[in-house]
Amino acid sequence: MNHFVRSTTTQQLHLFVTAVACSLLLAVPGCGIPKLCHPEPVRQLPETFNGEVSGENSSQMGIDEFFEDPTLTGLIDEGLAGSLQLKILGQEIEIANNEILRRRGAYLPFVTIGGRAGLDKPSFFTPGGASEEQLLAANGRGFPSPLPDFMVATNLSWQIDIWRQLRNARDAATLRYLGTCDGRNYVVTRLVAEIAENYYALMALDRRLETLDRTIALQEQSLVMAQAQKEGVRGTELGVQRFRAEVRKNQSQKLITKQDIIEVENRINFLVGRFPQPVERNSAAFFELSLRPLSLGVPSDLLQNRPDIRQAERELSAAGLDIAVAKANFYPKLNISAGVGYDAFNPRYLVVSPESLVYSVAGDLVAPLINKTNIQADYKNANARQLQAVYDYQRTVLNAFTEVINRISKVQNYTNSIELKKQQLESLEASVTVATALFNATRVEYIDVLFAQRDLQEARMVLIETKKEQLGAIVNTYQALGGGLIQFSYPIAGPPGSEPALPSPSDPADDTAIPVPPTPAKPDENQ
């Protein structure tokens, strides 16, 4: 009876010691977790674009609907298919997708299978070698010397994801994959805008070349008149040389403009991924071009429509999960290892069961206790990277809002400027006509005609440049609102339905975690 009481007391003591040890494993690591740093207060996104809002948003318009130019949209389609930059980014997406596969496999059991063959000759002057002389195998015979060893076995190792460390790492990889997709989508919108901008610049150069031809023809006529006046003793050689110099200047400028046309054409060819060749366009309708009126929507639409903002948001969410991953390093890890196989000194005994059967099972529960500087540094670095992601998100939103304000203002101002430039051009055309007639009647000097022609040429060039800037501003505003995005499908690695549910990066057990700024609506992952 006393023996039974002593046995029961011993078991209770063992259970108590085990409970205390487990409690220490769970509680002691948490004492060394540093406090998280917080970002500065976030400035609220304005509710209007400097007082302008609308119910519709031009970013929802497709490329064909917005540009209404089959030649331009054909170039854009060719660029989306052949752009080498997009192909490079496509491989970045593939790399990010493979990272999900790697992280997904980390929290699953690792199972290996293999065989082993070896030969062992112990010294007879050692305990192991001396004892083998006295041992008999299952067949009643002694072990051979040297001793062969043959094994076929399967081994398993598995880290039990108690604290969601491995699954958080997987979810962070998924968010970064989706962020990489958004990054490619942002490049798509920039590619669309850049092709359109260069297309309109090419049309402007054509009109510039046409203006130079008209100016040269006009100045050559003035040169003929100056020569006639000189021969009739009504003019001097000075007027002839000034007009001739002006003709040569514009002929030289014409060659430079032709070179500019070649470079812009090849810039477009590079963007669409093809070798240099002429670019088709209809420059005759340059001044009549009128793109769709812009609708700004509301500023909060940017959070959903701008791919670069969505990419920054996903990176911020992933950085929050990285903190949870780093925090789990302070807590115990449970590792399970097991193996089963056959082991024998002779291959003919290898499959004799159960005599040749070997197996093992072990579990390890380990936690950091002393010198946790390394994991504390990793945890602080994760916090610092999260703060970087917070500030990068704020900077991206601020940049997007500023781009819209700048570009819509540019559209309005350049549109108004074009109307004034047209009126100026009408007056200068009339002044050139009057000056030419007066010069022909020798009532004004050649210098008056020369200045009038220069002013007319300059006004035409400025009008062309202003129109080009206006069209570029409209295109860039469309892009700044999030327009120009082509629908793409980016499947996440794994079988259908295997996509993990992405939790909030904020740890609910830690009130110091930094929340992710919410978006007005969940963006479509397939965009």
PAKETOR-417756 format. One line per 5 residues: their letters; for each residue x, y, z of C-alpha. Coordinates in pm, 1 decimal. Layout:
a = X:Y:Z ~ ... .
// end
This chain:
mnhfv = 0.0:0.0:0.0 ~ 281.0:237.1:90.4 ~ 457.4:146.6:-232.7 ~ 144.7:240.6:-430.0 ~ 119.5:574.6:-248.6 .
rsttt = 486.3:650.9:-317.1 ~ 438.0:560.3:-685.1 ~ 133.2:786.0:-718.8 ~ 318.4:1073.3:-550.7 ~ 612.4:1030.7:-787.7 .
qqlhl = 386.0:1041.7:-1092.6 ~ 218.4:1356.0:-968.5 ~ 557.4:1514.2:-910.1 ~ 665.1:1426.6:-1265.0 ~ 344.9:1575.6:-1405.4 .
fvtav = 394.9:1890.9:-1200.2 ~ 755.1:1930.4:-1315.6 ~ 651.2:1871.8:-1676.5 ~ 372.4:2132.5:-1649.2 ~ 612.0:2386.6:-1497.3 .
acsll = 870.9:2321.6:-1770.0 ~ 611.7:2365.9:-2047.0 ~ 483.4:2684.7:-1884.4 ~ 837.4:2822.4:-1876.3 ~ 886.5:2729.8:-2242.5 .
lavpg = 574.6:2925.3:-2331.2 ~ 607.5:3219.3:-2094.8 ~ 979.7:3298.5:-2071.7 ~ 1034.2:3370.2:-2447.7 ~ 758.7:3631.1:-2450.6 .
cgipk = 945.5:3840.5:-2194.0 ~ 1212.3:3938.4:-2447.0 ~ 987.3:4063.5:-2730.2 ~ 1064.7:4432.1:-2807.8 ~ 787.8:4686.5:-2842.1 .
lchpe = 687.4:4786.3:-3193.7 ~ 742.4:5139.2:-3324.0 ~ 449.0:5330.0:-3471.8 ~ 437.5:5552.3:-3780.8 ~ 351.0:5918.8:-3768.2 .
pvrql = -19.4:6007.1:-3799.7 ~ -160.0:5960.5:-4149.5 ~ -299.8:6258.7:-4336.3 ~ -648.8:6195.1:-4466.8 ~ -702.9:6178.0:-4840.3 .
petfn = -900.0:6485.5:-4958.7 ~ -1259.9:6426.0:-5058.7 ~ -1229.1:6623.0:-5384.0 ~ -968.8:6708.2:-5646.2 ~ -941.2:7075.9:-5545.6 .
gevsg = -1318.4:7103.8:-5545.9 ~ -1378.5:6883.7:-5853.0 ~ -1561.4:6550.2:-5836.3 ~ -1783.9:6354.2:-6069.9 ~ -2003.4:6049.6:-6056.9 .
enssq = -1817.7:5877.0:-6339.5 ~ -1449.5:5796.1:-6372.1 ~ -1260.5:5797.4:-6701.5 ~ -1033.9:5517.7:-6580.4 ~ -1321.5:5275.4:-6638.3 .
mgide = -1318.7:5350.5:-7010.5 ~ -1143.7:5098.5:-7232.6 ~ -855.5:5192.7:-7458.8 ~ -1058.3:5158.7:-7780.3 ~ -1333.9:5376.7:-7637.8 .
ffedp = -1100.9:5644.2:-7503.3 ~ -869.7:5693.6:-7803.4 ~ -1105.1:5611.8:-8094.0 ~ -805.8:5579.8:-8329.0 ~ -766.2:5232.2:-8481.4 .
tltgl = -405.9:5303.7:-8581.1 ~ -308.4:5403.5:-8227.7 ~ -499.6:5120.1:-8059.8 ~ -337.4:4878.7:-8304.3 ~ 4.7:5002.5:-8192.1 .
idegl = -99.9:4964.3:-7828.0 ~ -220.2:4607.4:-7884.8 ~ 104.7:4526.2:-8060.5 ~ 299.5:4681.1:-7774.2 ~ 113.5:4479.1:-7510.1 .
agslq = 190.6:4161.7:-7704.5 ~ 551.5:4237.6:-7796.2 ~ 687.5:4463.8:-7520.5 ~ 1008.9:4314.3:-7385.3 ~ 963.0:4500.0:-7057.9 .
lkilg = 629.7:4328.1:-7000.8 ~ 787.6:3993.0:-7084.0 ~ 1055.1:4056.8:-6819.9 ~ 788.5:4149.9:-6565.3 ~ 596.6:3836.3:-6661.9 .
qeiei = 893.6:3631.0:-6543.1 ~ 901.7:3833.7:-6221.1 ~ 541.7:3722.6:-6167.0 ~ 644.7:3362.2:-6233.1 ~ 923.8:3393.0:-5975.0 .
annei = 679.9:3534.1:-5718.4 ~ 436.1:3252.8:-5797.3 ~ 708.1:2993.4:-5738.9 ~ 783.8:3158.3:-5404.9 ~ 426.3:3077.8:-5300.6 .
lrrrg = 488.5:2712.1:-5386.5 ~ 806.1:2713.6:-5177.4 ~ 636.3:2875.4:-4879.1 ~ 332.2:2648.8:-4910.6 ~ 552.6:2341.3:-4895.2 .
aylpf = 735.9:2462.6:-4584.4 ~ 446.2:2391.6:-4344.5 ~ 374.7:2045.0:-4486.5 ~ 562.1:1727.3:-4379.7 ~ 886.1:1649.9:-4562.4 .
vtigg = 905.4:1281.4:-4653.6 ~ 1213.5:1123.2:-4807.6 ~ 1293.4:770.0:-4920.6 ~ 1635.1:624.2:-4981.4 ~ 1880.1:342.7:-4928.0 .
ragld = 2219.1:296.7:-4772.0 ~ 2500.0:45.2:-4806.7 ~ 2813.4:42.8:-4594.1 ~ 3093.9:-163.3:-4444.0 ~ 3218.6:-140.5:-4084.9 .
kpsff = 3525.0:-303.7:-3928.2 ~ 3550.4:-220.7:-3555.2 ~ 3870.2:-268.6:-3356.0 ~ 3876.9:-572.9:-3128.8 ~ 4051.4:-357.6:-2870.3 .
tpgga = 3733.4:-150.7:-2826.8 ~ 3422.1:-245.6:-2633.3 ~ 3213.6:-253.8:-2949.6 ~ 3455.5:-476.3:-3138.7 ~ 3510.7:-709.4:-2844.4 .
seeql = 3138.2:-754.3:-2780.4 ~ 3065.3:-842.0:-3143.8 ~ 3266.8:-1163.6:-3100.6 ~ 3011.9:-1278.7:-2844.9 ~ 2698.4:-1181.6:-3043.6 .
laang = 2489.0:-1408.8:-3263.8 ~ 2258.4:-1304.3:-3545.0 ~ 1896.2:-1417.4:-3574.3 ~ 2009.5:-1708.8:-3791.1 ~ 2222.8:-1843.2:-3504.3 .
rgfps = 2550.8:-1752.5:-3665.1 ~ 2802.0:-1485.1:-3577.3 ~ 2823.5:-1152.0:-3753.4 ~ 3075.2:-1131.0:-4036.0 ~ 3380.5:-909.4:-4007.4 .
plpdf = 3398.0:-656.6:-4160.3 ~ 3026.6:-602.6:-4106.5 ~ 2814.2:-497.6:-4409.0 ~ 2513.5:-273.3:-4352.8 ~ 2219.7:-241.0:-4593.0 .
mvatn = 1917.9:-17.8:-4527.1 ~ 1605.9:94.7:-4710.8 ~ 1400.8:353.1:-4518.1 ~ 1151.5:635.5:-4533.1 ~ 1201.2:939.8:-4313.0 .
lswqi = 960.2:1216.7:-4214.3 ~ 1031.0:1557.9:-4064.4 ~ 761.8:1809.8:-3981.7 ~ 761.1:2144.1:-3805.3 ~ 416.7:2185.7:-3653.4 .
diwrq = 300.5:2537.9:-3737.2 ~ 173.8:2622.6:-3390.1 ~ 199.8:3000.9:-3422.1 ~ 107.1:3026.9:-3792.2 ~ 465.1:3129.7:-3868.0 .
lrnar = 494.5:2922.7:-4184.4 ~ 141.7:2999.5:-4302.3 ~ 197.2:3371.1:-4244.0 ~ 512.3:3347.2:-4454.8 ~ 305.9:3175.8:-4724.8 .
daatl = 38.5:3445.5:-4710.9 ~ 304.8:3718.6:-4727.1 ~ 444.4:3552.5:-5040.9 ~ 93.1:3544.5:-5188.3 ~ 46.8:3914.9:-5119.5 .
rylgt = 380.9:3995.5:-5278.6 ~ 284.7:3785.1:-5580.3 ~ -36.3:3984.9:-5617.8 ~ 166.3:4303.5:-5565.3 ~ 399.7:4197.1:-5846.4 .
cdgrn = 94.9:4150.1:-6069.6 ~ -20.8:4501.0:-5977.3 ~ 326.5:4631.7:-6052.3 ~ 307.3:4482.5:-6400.7 ~ -38.7:4632.3:-6444.4 .
yvvtr = 100.1:4975.2:-6356.8 ~ 368.2:4931.8:-6622.3 ~ 90.6:4839.5:-6867.1 ~ -88.0:5169.7:-6800.8 ~ 240.4:5358.5:-6840.8 .
lvaei = 316.7:5170.1:-7163.7 ~ -24.1:5261.4:-7306.9 ~ 27.5:5626.6:-7212.8 ~ 383.9:5634.5:-7346.9 ~ 287.1:5483.6:-7682.4 .
aenyy = 0.1:5732.8:-7718.1 ~ 217.0:6025.1:-7609.9 ~ 489.9:5937.8:-7862.6 ~ 226.6:5880.3:-8130.7 ~ 92.6:6232.1:-8082.8 .
almal = 448.0:6368.1:-8066.6 ~ 512.3:6205.5:-8404.6 ~ 203.5:6372.4:-8549.6 ~ 320.9:6705.2:-8405.3 ~ 659.5:6662.4:-8574.9 .
drrle = 484.1:6597.4:-8905.0 ~ 294.8:6923.2:-8866.9 ~ 615.6:7096.2:-8764.0 ~ 776.6:6971.0:-9083.5 ~ 477.2:7092.4:-9281.1 .
tldrt = 505.6:7435.5:-9116.3 ~ 873.2:7455.3:-9208.7 ~ 788.5:7371.9:-9570.6 ~ 524.4:7646.7:-9579.6 ~ 760.7:7895.5:-9418.2 .
ialqe = 1043.3:7809.1:-9659.7 ~ 809.1:7850.5:-9958.3 ~ 692.7:8187.5:-9824.8 ~ 1046.6:8305.2:-9759.3 ~ 1164.0:8192.0:-10102.7 .
qslvm = 891.2:8409.1:-10253.4 ~ 1014.7:8699.6:-10040.6 ~ 1368.9:8624.8:-10156.6 ~ 1258.2:8648.4:-10521.7 ~ 1087.1:8980.4:-10449.4 .
aqaqk = 1397.7:9112.3:-10271.5 ~ 1614.6:9016.9:-10570.9 ~ 1368.5:9183.7:-10807.4 ~ 1372.4:9502.3:-10598.5 ~ 1751.3:9498.6:-10595.7 .
egvrg = 1761.6:9466.2:-10974.4 ~ 1507.4:9748.5:-11000.7 ~ 1720.7:9961.1:-10769.5 ~ 1442.5:9964.1:-10514.5 ~ 1624.2:9737.9:-10266.9 .
telgv = 1969.7:9639.0:-10147.3 ~ 2183.7:9327.6:-10122.5 ~ 2124.7:9329.0:-9746.7 ~ 1760.1:9231.7:-9784.7 ~ 1850.3:8957.1:-10033.4 .
qrfra = 2108.3:8803.8:-9798.5 ~ 1879.8:8824.1:-9495.1 ~ 1599.4:8639.5:-9672.4 ~ 1846.6:8383.4:-9809.7 ~ 1987.5:8325.5:-9459.2 .
evrkn = 1636.6:8274.5:-9323.6 ~ 1563.0:8016.2:-9595.4 ~ 1884.0:7826.8:-9513.4 ~ 1808.3:7835.1:-9141.1 ~ 1468.7:7673.5:-9189.8 .
qsqkl = 1606.8:7420.8:-9438.7 ~ 1859.2:7319.7:-9173.4 ~ 1583.1:7299.4:-8910.6 ~ 1386.4:7078.3:-9147.8 ~ 1666.7:6820.7:-9151.7 .
itkqd = 1682.2:6821.9:-8771.5 ~ 1305.4:6771.0:-8758.0 ~ 1334.1:6472.8:-8992.6 ~ 1589.6:6322.5:-8754.5 ~ 1350.6:6381.1:-8464.4 .
iieve = 1078.4:6198.4:-8658.4 ~ 1306.9:5898.4:-8710.1 ~ 1395.0:5886.9:-8339.3 ~ 1032.1:5910.9:-8223.0 ~ 927.8:5643.6:-8473.5 .
nrinf = 1198.0:5415.5:-8341.2 ~ 1099.7:5495.0:-7984.8 ~ 751.3:5368.8:-8067.3 ~ 899.5:5065.5:-8242.2 ~ 1106.4:4990.1:-7931.4 .
lvgrf = 802.6:5020.3:-7705.5 ~ 602.9:4775.5:-7917.4 ~ 899.4:4536.4:-7943.2 ~ 985.7:4555.0:-8311.9 ~ 1279.8:4666.9:-8521.9 .
pqpve = 1287.1:5018.7:-8676.5 ~ 1025.8:5074.8:-8943.8 ~ 789.2:5355.1:-9049.8 ~ 494.7:5417.6:-8818.6 ~ 157.7:5468.8:-8979.2 .
rnsaa = -37.3:5779.8:-8868.7 ~ -280.1:6042.8:-8994.6 ~ -117.2:6374.5:-8910.1 ~ -358.3:6581.1:-9120.8 ~ -619.3:6558.7:-8842.6 .
ffels = -376.1:6661.8:-8569.2 ~ -540.4:6991.9:-8476.2 ~ -887.0:6838.3:-8497.6 ~ -802.5:6560.2:-8250.7 ~ -1036.0:6565.9:-7955.3 .
lrpls = -1010.8:6288.8:-7697.2 ~ -1291.2:6191.9:-7467.3 ~ -1381.0:6442.5:-7192.4 ~ -1221.9:6345.7:-6862.9 ~ -1427.5:6246.7:-6558.5 .
lgvps = -1227.5:6248.2:-6235.1 ~ -1458.3:6056.8:-6003.8 ~ -1359.7:6098.0:-5638.4 ~ -1008.9:6073.2:-5486.3 ~ -1087.8:5748.9:-5303.5 .
dllqn = -1130.0:5582.7:-5644.3 ~ -752.8:5606.2:-5682.2 ~ -707.1:5348.5:-5406.1 ~ -891.6:5095.4:-5616.0 ~ -801.9:5199.1:-5971.4 .
rpdir = -429.8:5276.1:-5942.6 ~ -222.8:4954.0:-5966.0 ~ 79.4:5116.3:-5799.8 ~ -130.9:5204.6:-5493.1 ~ -264.8:4850.4:-5477.1 .
qaere = 89.7:4717.5:-5504.0 ~ 203.0:4939.5:-5214.9 ~ -99.2:4828.3:-5013.2 ~ -17.8:4460.8:-5066.2 ~ 344.9:4519.6:-4970.3 .
lsaag = 222.8:4686.4:-4651.5 ~ 1.1:4387.5:-4571.8 ~ 290.5:4149.6:-4641.0 ~ 517.6:4354.2:-4413.2 ~ 260.3:4313.6:-4135.2 .
ldiav = 269.8:3937.2:-4182.2 ~ 650.5:3947.9:-4173.7 ~ 625.4:4087.8:-3820.7 ~ 408.2:3793.5:-3718.5 ~ 664.3:3556.7:-3874.1 .
akanf = 951.3:3724.0:-3686.9 ~ 753.8:3729.1:-3361.4 ~ 697.4:3352.9:-3375.3 ~ 1073.2:3301.5:-3341.1 ~ 1043.3:3399.0:-2973.4 .
ypkln = 811.5:3105.1:-2901.6 ~ 878.6:2730.2:-2885.4 ~ 895.1:2524.2:-3202.0 ~ 760.9:2170.7:-3216.9 ~ 944.5:1943.2:-3459.0 .
isagv = 842.9:1584.2:-3525.2 ~ 1074.1:1335.5:-3691.4 ~ 1004.7:973.0:-3773.9 ~ 1148.7:696.9:-3985.3 ~ 1065.8:340.4:-4083.8 .
gydaf = 1260.7:90.4:-4294.0 ~ 1459.2:-230.2:-4311.9 ~ 1818.3:-276.3:-4196.0 ~ 2033.7:-592.1:-4220.6 ~ 2393.9:-700.9:-4273.2 .
npryl = 2290.3:-926.4:-4563.0 ~ 2058.2:-821.8:-4849.1 ~ 1867.3:-1152.3:-4831.2 ~ 1759.0:-1066.7:-4476.6 ~ 1661.2:-709.6:-4573.8 .
vvspe = 1290.4:-777.0:-4621.1 ~ 1251.9:-1028.1:-4339.0 ~ 986.4:-879.0:-4114.9 ~ 966.1:-797.5:-3832.6 ~ 1326.9:-900.3:-3757.5 .
slvys = 1480.5:-645.2:-4002.9 ~ 1218.9:-376.8:-3940.6 ~ 1348.0:-51.0:-3783.9 ~ 1152.6:260.2:-3691.1 ~ 1175.9:565.8:-3474.9 .
vagdl = 957.6:855.8:-3365.1 ~ 1076.2:1169.8:-3185.1 ~ 937.7:1510.5:-3098.5 ~ 1137.7:1820.4:-3005.4 ~ 1000.6:2126.9:-2830.8 .
vapli = 1264.4:2399.9:-2820.4 ~ 1252.9:2768.5:-2739.4 ~ 1518.5:3042.8:-2720.6 ~ 1626.6:3122.3:-2366.5 ~ 1959.0:3311.6:-2356.1 .
nktni = 2120.6:3542.7:-2614.6 ~ 1812.1:3626.9:-2822.3 ~ 1981.8:3924.5:-2986.6 ~ 1957.1:3770.0:-3330.9 ~ 1581.9:3714.2:-3328.3 .
qadyk = 1525.0:4049.5:-3156.4 ~ 1716.4:4218.0:-3438.2 ~ 1508.9:4030.4:-3699.5 ~ 1189.6:4138.6:-3521.3 ~ 1300.0:4504.0:-3510.5 .
nanar = 1403.1:4490.9:-3875.6 ~ 1061.1:4352.9:-3967.4 ~ 904.6:4642.7:-3777.6 ~ 1131.9:4892.4:-3957.2 ~ 1041.6:4743.6:-4297.1 .
qlqav = 674.2:4769.8:-4205.9 ~ 720.5:5138.1:-4124.6 ~ 893.7:5178.0:-4459.2 ~ 594.9:5012.4:-4626.1 ~ 356.1:5246.5:-4441.7 .
ydyqr = 544.6:5554.7:-4557.1 ~ 581.7:5416.9:-4908.9 ~ 203.9:5359.4:-4922.4 ~ 141.0:5716.5:-4805.1 ~ 393.9:5851.5:-5056.4 .
tvlna = 234.8:5653.3:-5340.4 ~ -113.1:5784.3:-5256.4 ~ 18.8:6141.1:-5227.4 ~ 201.6:6108.9:-5558.6 ~ -109.0:5971.7:-5733.2 .
ftevi = -328.8:6253.2:-5602.0 ~ -70.1:6516.3:-5700.5 ~ -36.5:6368.0:-6050.3 ~ -410.2:6397.1:-6109.3 ~ -418.5:6758.1:-5985.3 .
nrisk = -119.3:6861.2:-6198.7 ~ -236.1:6688.4:-6513.8 ~ -600.1:6792.3:-6507.3 ~ -484.8:7150.4:-6448.1 ~ -249.3:7117.3:-6745.0 .
vqnyt = -533.0:6991.2:-6964.4 ~ -750.0:7289.0:-6875.6 ~ -477.3:7551.2:-6914.0 ~ -339.1:7415.6:-7239.8 ~ -688.9:7383.2:-7384.4 .
nsiel = -753.7:7749.8:-7309.6 ~ -409.4:7840.3:-7442.9 ~ -484.5:7670.4:-7776.0 ~ -787.8:7891.3:-7831.3 ~ -581.4:8205.1:-7770.8 .
kkqql = -298.4:8076.2:-7990.9 ~ -542.4:8021.3:-8277.3 ~ -659.0:8381.5:-8250.8 ~ -297.2:8499.4:-8243.0 ~ -222.7:8287.8:-8550.4 .
eslea = -508.5:8445.0:-8744.5 ~ -373.8:8793.5:-8671.3 ~ -18.6:8697.9:-8766.4 ~ -129.9:8538.2:-9093.5 ~ -307.9:8860.9:-9180.0 .
svtva = -0.7:9064.8:-9081.4 ~ 223.3:8856.4:-9310.2 ~ -15.9:8909.3:-9599.8 ~ -23.4:9285.7:-9537.4 ~ 354.6:9308.3:-9488.0 .
talfn = 421.8:9115.3:-9809.2 ~ 189.6:9340.6:-10007.8 ~ 346.3:9655.0:-9862.2 ~ 697.8:9522.2:-9925.9 ~ 605.0:9444.3:-10284.2 .
atrve = 483.7:9803.7:-10314.3 ~ 808.0:9923.9:-10148.9 ~ 614.8:10087.2:-9868.0 ~ 789.1:9888.6:-9590.4 ~ 1139.0:9754.2:-9545.9 .
yidvl = 1237.4:9389.1:-9581.6 ~ 1290.4:9370.2:-9207.2 ~ 916.9:9417.3:-9143.7 ~ 835.1:9121.4:-9369.8 ~ 1109.4:8913.4:-9211.1 .
faqrd = 984.8:8978.6:-8857.9 ~ 624.7:8911.4:-8957.9 ~ 721.2:8577.3:-9112.8 ~ 927.8:8483.8:-8808.4 ~ 642.9:8566.2:-8573.2 .
lqear = 402.6:8359.9:-8785.0 ~ 635.9:8062.8:-8792.1 ~ 696.7:8083.8:-8419.3 ~ 323.3:8104.4:-8348.6 ~ 257.1:7798.9:-8564.1 .
mvlie = 532.0:7605.3:-8388.2 ~ 403.4:7707.0:-8044.7 ~ 49.5:7606.6:-8142.3 ~ 174.3:7264.7:-8253.6 ~ 370.7:7221.7:-7932.0 .
tkkeq = 76.1:7335.6:-7719.9 ~ -156.9:7091.3:-7894.5 ~ 92.7:6810.3:-7840.9 ~ 121.1:6897.7:-7470.9 ~ -257.9:6912.1:-7438.9 .
lgaiv = -299.3:6566.2:-7592.0 ~ -17.2:6431.2:-7375.3 ~ -177.8:6582.1:-7065.5 ~ -511.0:6417.3:-7145.8 ~ -339.9:6080.7:-7196.4 .
ntyqa = -140.4:6116.3:-6875.1 ~ -447.3:6219.9:-6677.0 ~ -627.0:5911.4:-6807.2 ~ -331.3:5704.3:-6686.5 ~ -307.1:5890.4:-6352.4 .
lgggl = -669.4:5801.5:-6281.0 ~ -584.8:5434.7:-6341.3 ~ -694.9:5411.0:-6703.7 ~ -528.6:5204.2:-6974.2 ~ -536.6:4879.5:-6780.1 .
iqfsy = -588.3:4561.8:-6980.0 ~ -756.9:4269.3:-6806.6 ~ -509.7:3988.4:-6733.6 ~ -550.5:3661.3:-6548.9 ~ -280.0:3572.8:-6298.1 .
piagp = -340.7:3226.5:-6147.4 ~ -192.8:3162.7:-5804.0 ~ 30.2:2855.1:-5775.8 ~ -145.2:2539.5:-5662.6 ~ -453.7:2338.8:-5750.5 .
pgsep = -790.7:2513.4:-5798.7 ~ -935.7:2630.2:-5470.5 ~ -601.2:2609.4:-5290.9 ~ -552.4:2984.4:-5258.7 ~ -513.8:3064.6:-4887.9 .
alpsp = -741.3:3307.4:-4712.2 ~ -525.4:3608.0:-4638.2 ~ -561.4:3717.6:-4274.9 ~ -508.7:4066.8:-4148.2 ~ -138.5:4136.6:-4097.9 .
sdpad = -216.7:4282.9:-3759.2 ~ -175.2:4029.3:-3480.5 ~ -501.1:4033.8:-3277.5 ~ -304.0:3938.3:-2969.3 ~ -72.7:4235.5:-3001.4 .
dtaip = -224.9:4579.8:-2960.9 ~ 95.1:4740.2:-3091.2 ~ 57.0:4601.1:-3443.5 ~ 18.0:4854.2:-3722.0 ~ -310.5:4820.0:-3914.0 .
vpptp = -323.1:4827.3:-4291.5 ~ -502.2:5130.1:-4444.1 ~ -839.3:5008.3:-4573.6 ~ -949.4:5043.3:-4933.9 ~ -1303.6:5145.5:-5034.5 .
akpde = -1354.1:4814.2:-5213.7 ~ -1157.5:4495.5:-5264.6 ~ -981.5:4511.9:-5600.9 ~ -1027.0:4239.5:-5854.7 ~ -732.5:3999.0:-5821.5 .
nq = -748.0:3918.0:-6192.7 ~ -672.7:4268.5:-6303.9 .
// end
